[in-house]
């Protein structure tokens, strides 16, 4: 699984336009996109700060998303207008957090629910810091 986590900053006057445009590249609107979770949300509209959290089935799914014409167009418009601190994680050993919450129904056929890991299994997480304004060009 690939996880992208972090924040971006844009000019505060661009927040409404950015929110509108980011919806055009939301991979959750596509069935079987390989996107497991995708959120870009305003943390501080006055300061132009947004939080990013994405989960992808694999690198191929993320790469396909980044190569979609909508994502390329988005980066053409916004790439030079964003600064960010985003990290990409390769994750293994996914498991539910103690089974305390009932699972959500997936928003479409492309998402899956978390599965519990086998007892005693171990996992590995590695990180890669991406340079500013190139956060969508990972992989």
Long-range contacts (C-beta under 8 A, 24 or more apart in sequence): 1-36, 1-55, 1-56, 1-57, 1-58, 1-90, 1-91, 1-92, 1-94, 2-54, 2-55, 2-56, 2-57, 2-58, 2-59, 2-61, 2-62, 2-88, 2-89, 2-90, 2-91, 3-53, 3-54, 3-55, 3-56, 3-88, 3-89, 3-91, 4-52, 4-53, 4-54, 4-56, 4-62, 4-86, 4-87, 4-88, 4-89, 4-135, 4-138, 5-52, 5-53, 5-54, 5-86, 5-87, 5-89, 6-51, 6-52, 6-84, 6-85, 6-86, 6-87, 6-135, 7-43, 7-49, 7-50, 7-51, 7-52, 7-84, 7-85, 7-86, 8-40, 8-49, 8-50, 8-52, 8-82, 8-83, 8-84, 8-85, 8-86, 8-135, 9-47, 9-48, 9-49, 9-50, 9-82, 9-83, 9-84, 10-48, 10-50, 10-78, 10-81, 10-82, 10-83, 11-48, 11-81, 12-45, 12-46, 12-47, 12-48, 14-48, 14-81, 15-42, 15-45, 15-48, 15-50, 18-50, 18-78, 21-74, 21-77, 21-78, 22-74, 24-70, 24-73, 24-74, 25-65, 25-68, 25-70, 25-71, 25-74, 27-65, 27-110, 28-107, 28-108, 28-110, 28-111, 29-108, 30-108, 30-110, 31-108, 31-109, 31-110, 32-109, 32-110, 33-61, 33-64, 33-65, 33-110, 34-58, 34-60, 34-61, 34-62, 34-64, 34-65, 34-110, 35-61, 35-65, 35-110, 35-111, 36-111, 36-112, 37-111, 52-84, 52-86, 52-135, 57-112, 59-139, 62-138, 62-139, 63-139, 66-136, 66-137, 66-138, 66-139, 71-136, 74-136, 75-136, 75-137, 79-133, 79-134, 79-136, 80-133, 82-132, 82-133, 82-135, 83-132, 83-133, 84-130, 84-132, 84-133, 84-135, 85-129, 85-132, 86-130, 86-135, 87-127, 87-128, 87-129, 87-130, 88-127, 88-128, 88-130, 88-138, 88-139, 89-125, 89-126, 89-127, 89-128, 90-124, 90-125, 90-126, 91-123, 91-125, 92-123, 92-124, 92-125, 93-117, 93-121, 93-122, 93-123, 93-124, 94-123
